[in-house]
Amino acid sequence: MAKITLQTGPGVFETLASVCHSHREAAKQFVENSADAIQQLGTDEGRISIRLQYETANAEPPARTLKSIIVTDNGIGMSQEKMKQVLQHIGDSEKVQLALRGEKGIGILAFSLIAEELHIASTDIDGAPSSCLVLERPWLKRGRAEIREKCSRHEHSERGTAVYLENILPEAMDKLRKDGFKEFLGKEFASDLRQGLYAMSISDNQHSEPVPPQRYRGIKAMSATHALGRLGSVSIELHVLPWEMADATLSLYGRGGTRICLLTDLDDFKIPPWTDRRIEGYVRCDQLKRTASKTSVVQDQIYQAFVSELNRIAPDVRETIDRVSADSRERRFEVVMHKAGKLIDKFLRYREKGLLEDLPYRSLITMPQQKKEPVIVNTDSFKASSERPARPRRPVETRAPHIRLTAPPQERSSSRSWYDPQSSSIYINREHQEFMLAQKEDTRCVRYLFSIWVKESLLQEYGSDAERLADEMVGMLAEAEPLLW
């Protein structure tokens, strides 16, 4: 066992505090180091495993106490000499020159934010026993560290590294549970995981699961790489949503696919189209250098070229967003309007045959909670009751008129809808606030379109008799209510 005097660069602990804003950020430092080690080795079969060990294996999650976190990889590994170099040059790492993800080698000290002890067992030669670097929280004040040539608890002989974060701090346990940490890692390492640069898994005492990359919603509309000349390249992948979503984000990734920040966190991109809430995806430039806080980038020559290239393609991005979003909405609206047409047709057919009163109204109301499909009964078998008063029969040919969505002319900008006798069509104001709210959910949109049809149909029948129209509209919607569930 060799005792090492821990040497750090100036301001290293202040930098560490700015790098790790949360317990998950602190744990991520060791996953980043594993990704770096795989990248340095150049293997195409890289593996990173995160294992959460609990004191009580069979207890439910809230009752379990997280004891340790183990991060293993099959990367380049470290010799004893390399371990000594790391400990004696914290804050002055070779990663600064390589522009790798570990920020100036200080990530190793992040253990103190989540655990009492850190053990790193590593070897750079297959078949050679690993050495073990050891740090404890109380040692940091005294500048002490140890390298153990043989460690019975953590020894392995396969090239790579195993990091043991022992005795997890109570305040960090809830933030490092499997499901939440898995989602966090899938977002932070999405770019690498999408490209298959390595496989990542997470497990607890009972289950092991792969860590999938963050899944984007919407339609994939752009995936391209743009050259920055001799300064590298920038890759962009955009998914376009049919309408704005408050949680839509466009992430910026640096070298090796580690997430730096949101693109719109940078002042140069607080403008359209990057601020458009209809896009999700990522922009990646491996050559960008992160600041010490890891939440921004150094505004050097590479960054300026990066900004210039994104500004150049901004008009194409804007056009793509508008086109794909419009196409997506049109396809969806066609489906919704087809459903509304079928609903109108069914309503008129049932009404004509006097079947509406026979619909199982109460059972249909409870169905959304029970998640059951309605039982479809052959309507031809229904016979109108002799006790039911006769009601006027409505001609079949009037059912399901054309319903069209359109941007309204100026004089109808506040109208929900209007009827055009020349084309025998009902026009829906797609810019009306109520339609914009209804369109976000198919069932709600169908109900809205049906209500519009009721209004326009009754207007044709009763004209200016507003009182009669309003009264009949309430009655017709009440009759149709079972069909609207």
Helices and strands as residue ranges (DSSP letters): E 2-5, H 12-19, H 23-41, E 46-54, G 61-63, E 66-73, H 80-88, H 95-98, G 106-113, E 115-123, E 131-136, H 137-142, E 144-148, E 160-168, H 170-173, G 174-176, H 178-188, H 190-195, E 198-203, E 208-210, E 219-227, G 229-231, E 233-240, E 250-253, G 255-257, E 259-262, G 263-265, G 267-269, E 279-284, H 301-353, G 356-358, H 361-370, G 379-381, G 396-398, E 402-406, G 410-412, E 417-420, E 425-429, H 433-438, H 442-462, H 466-480, G 481-484
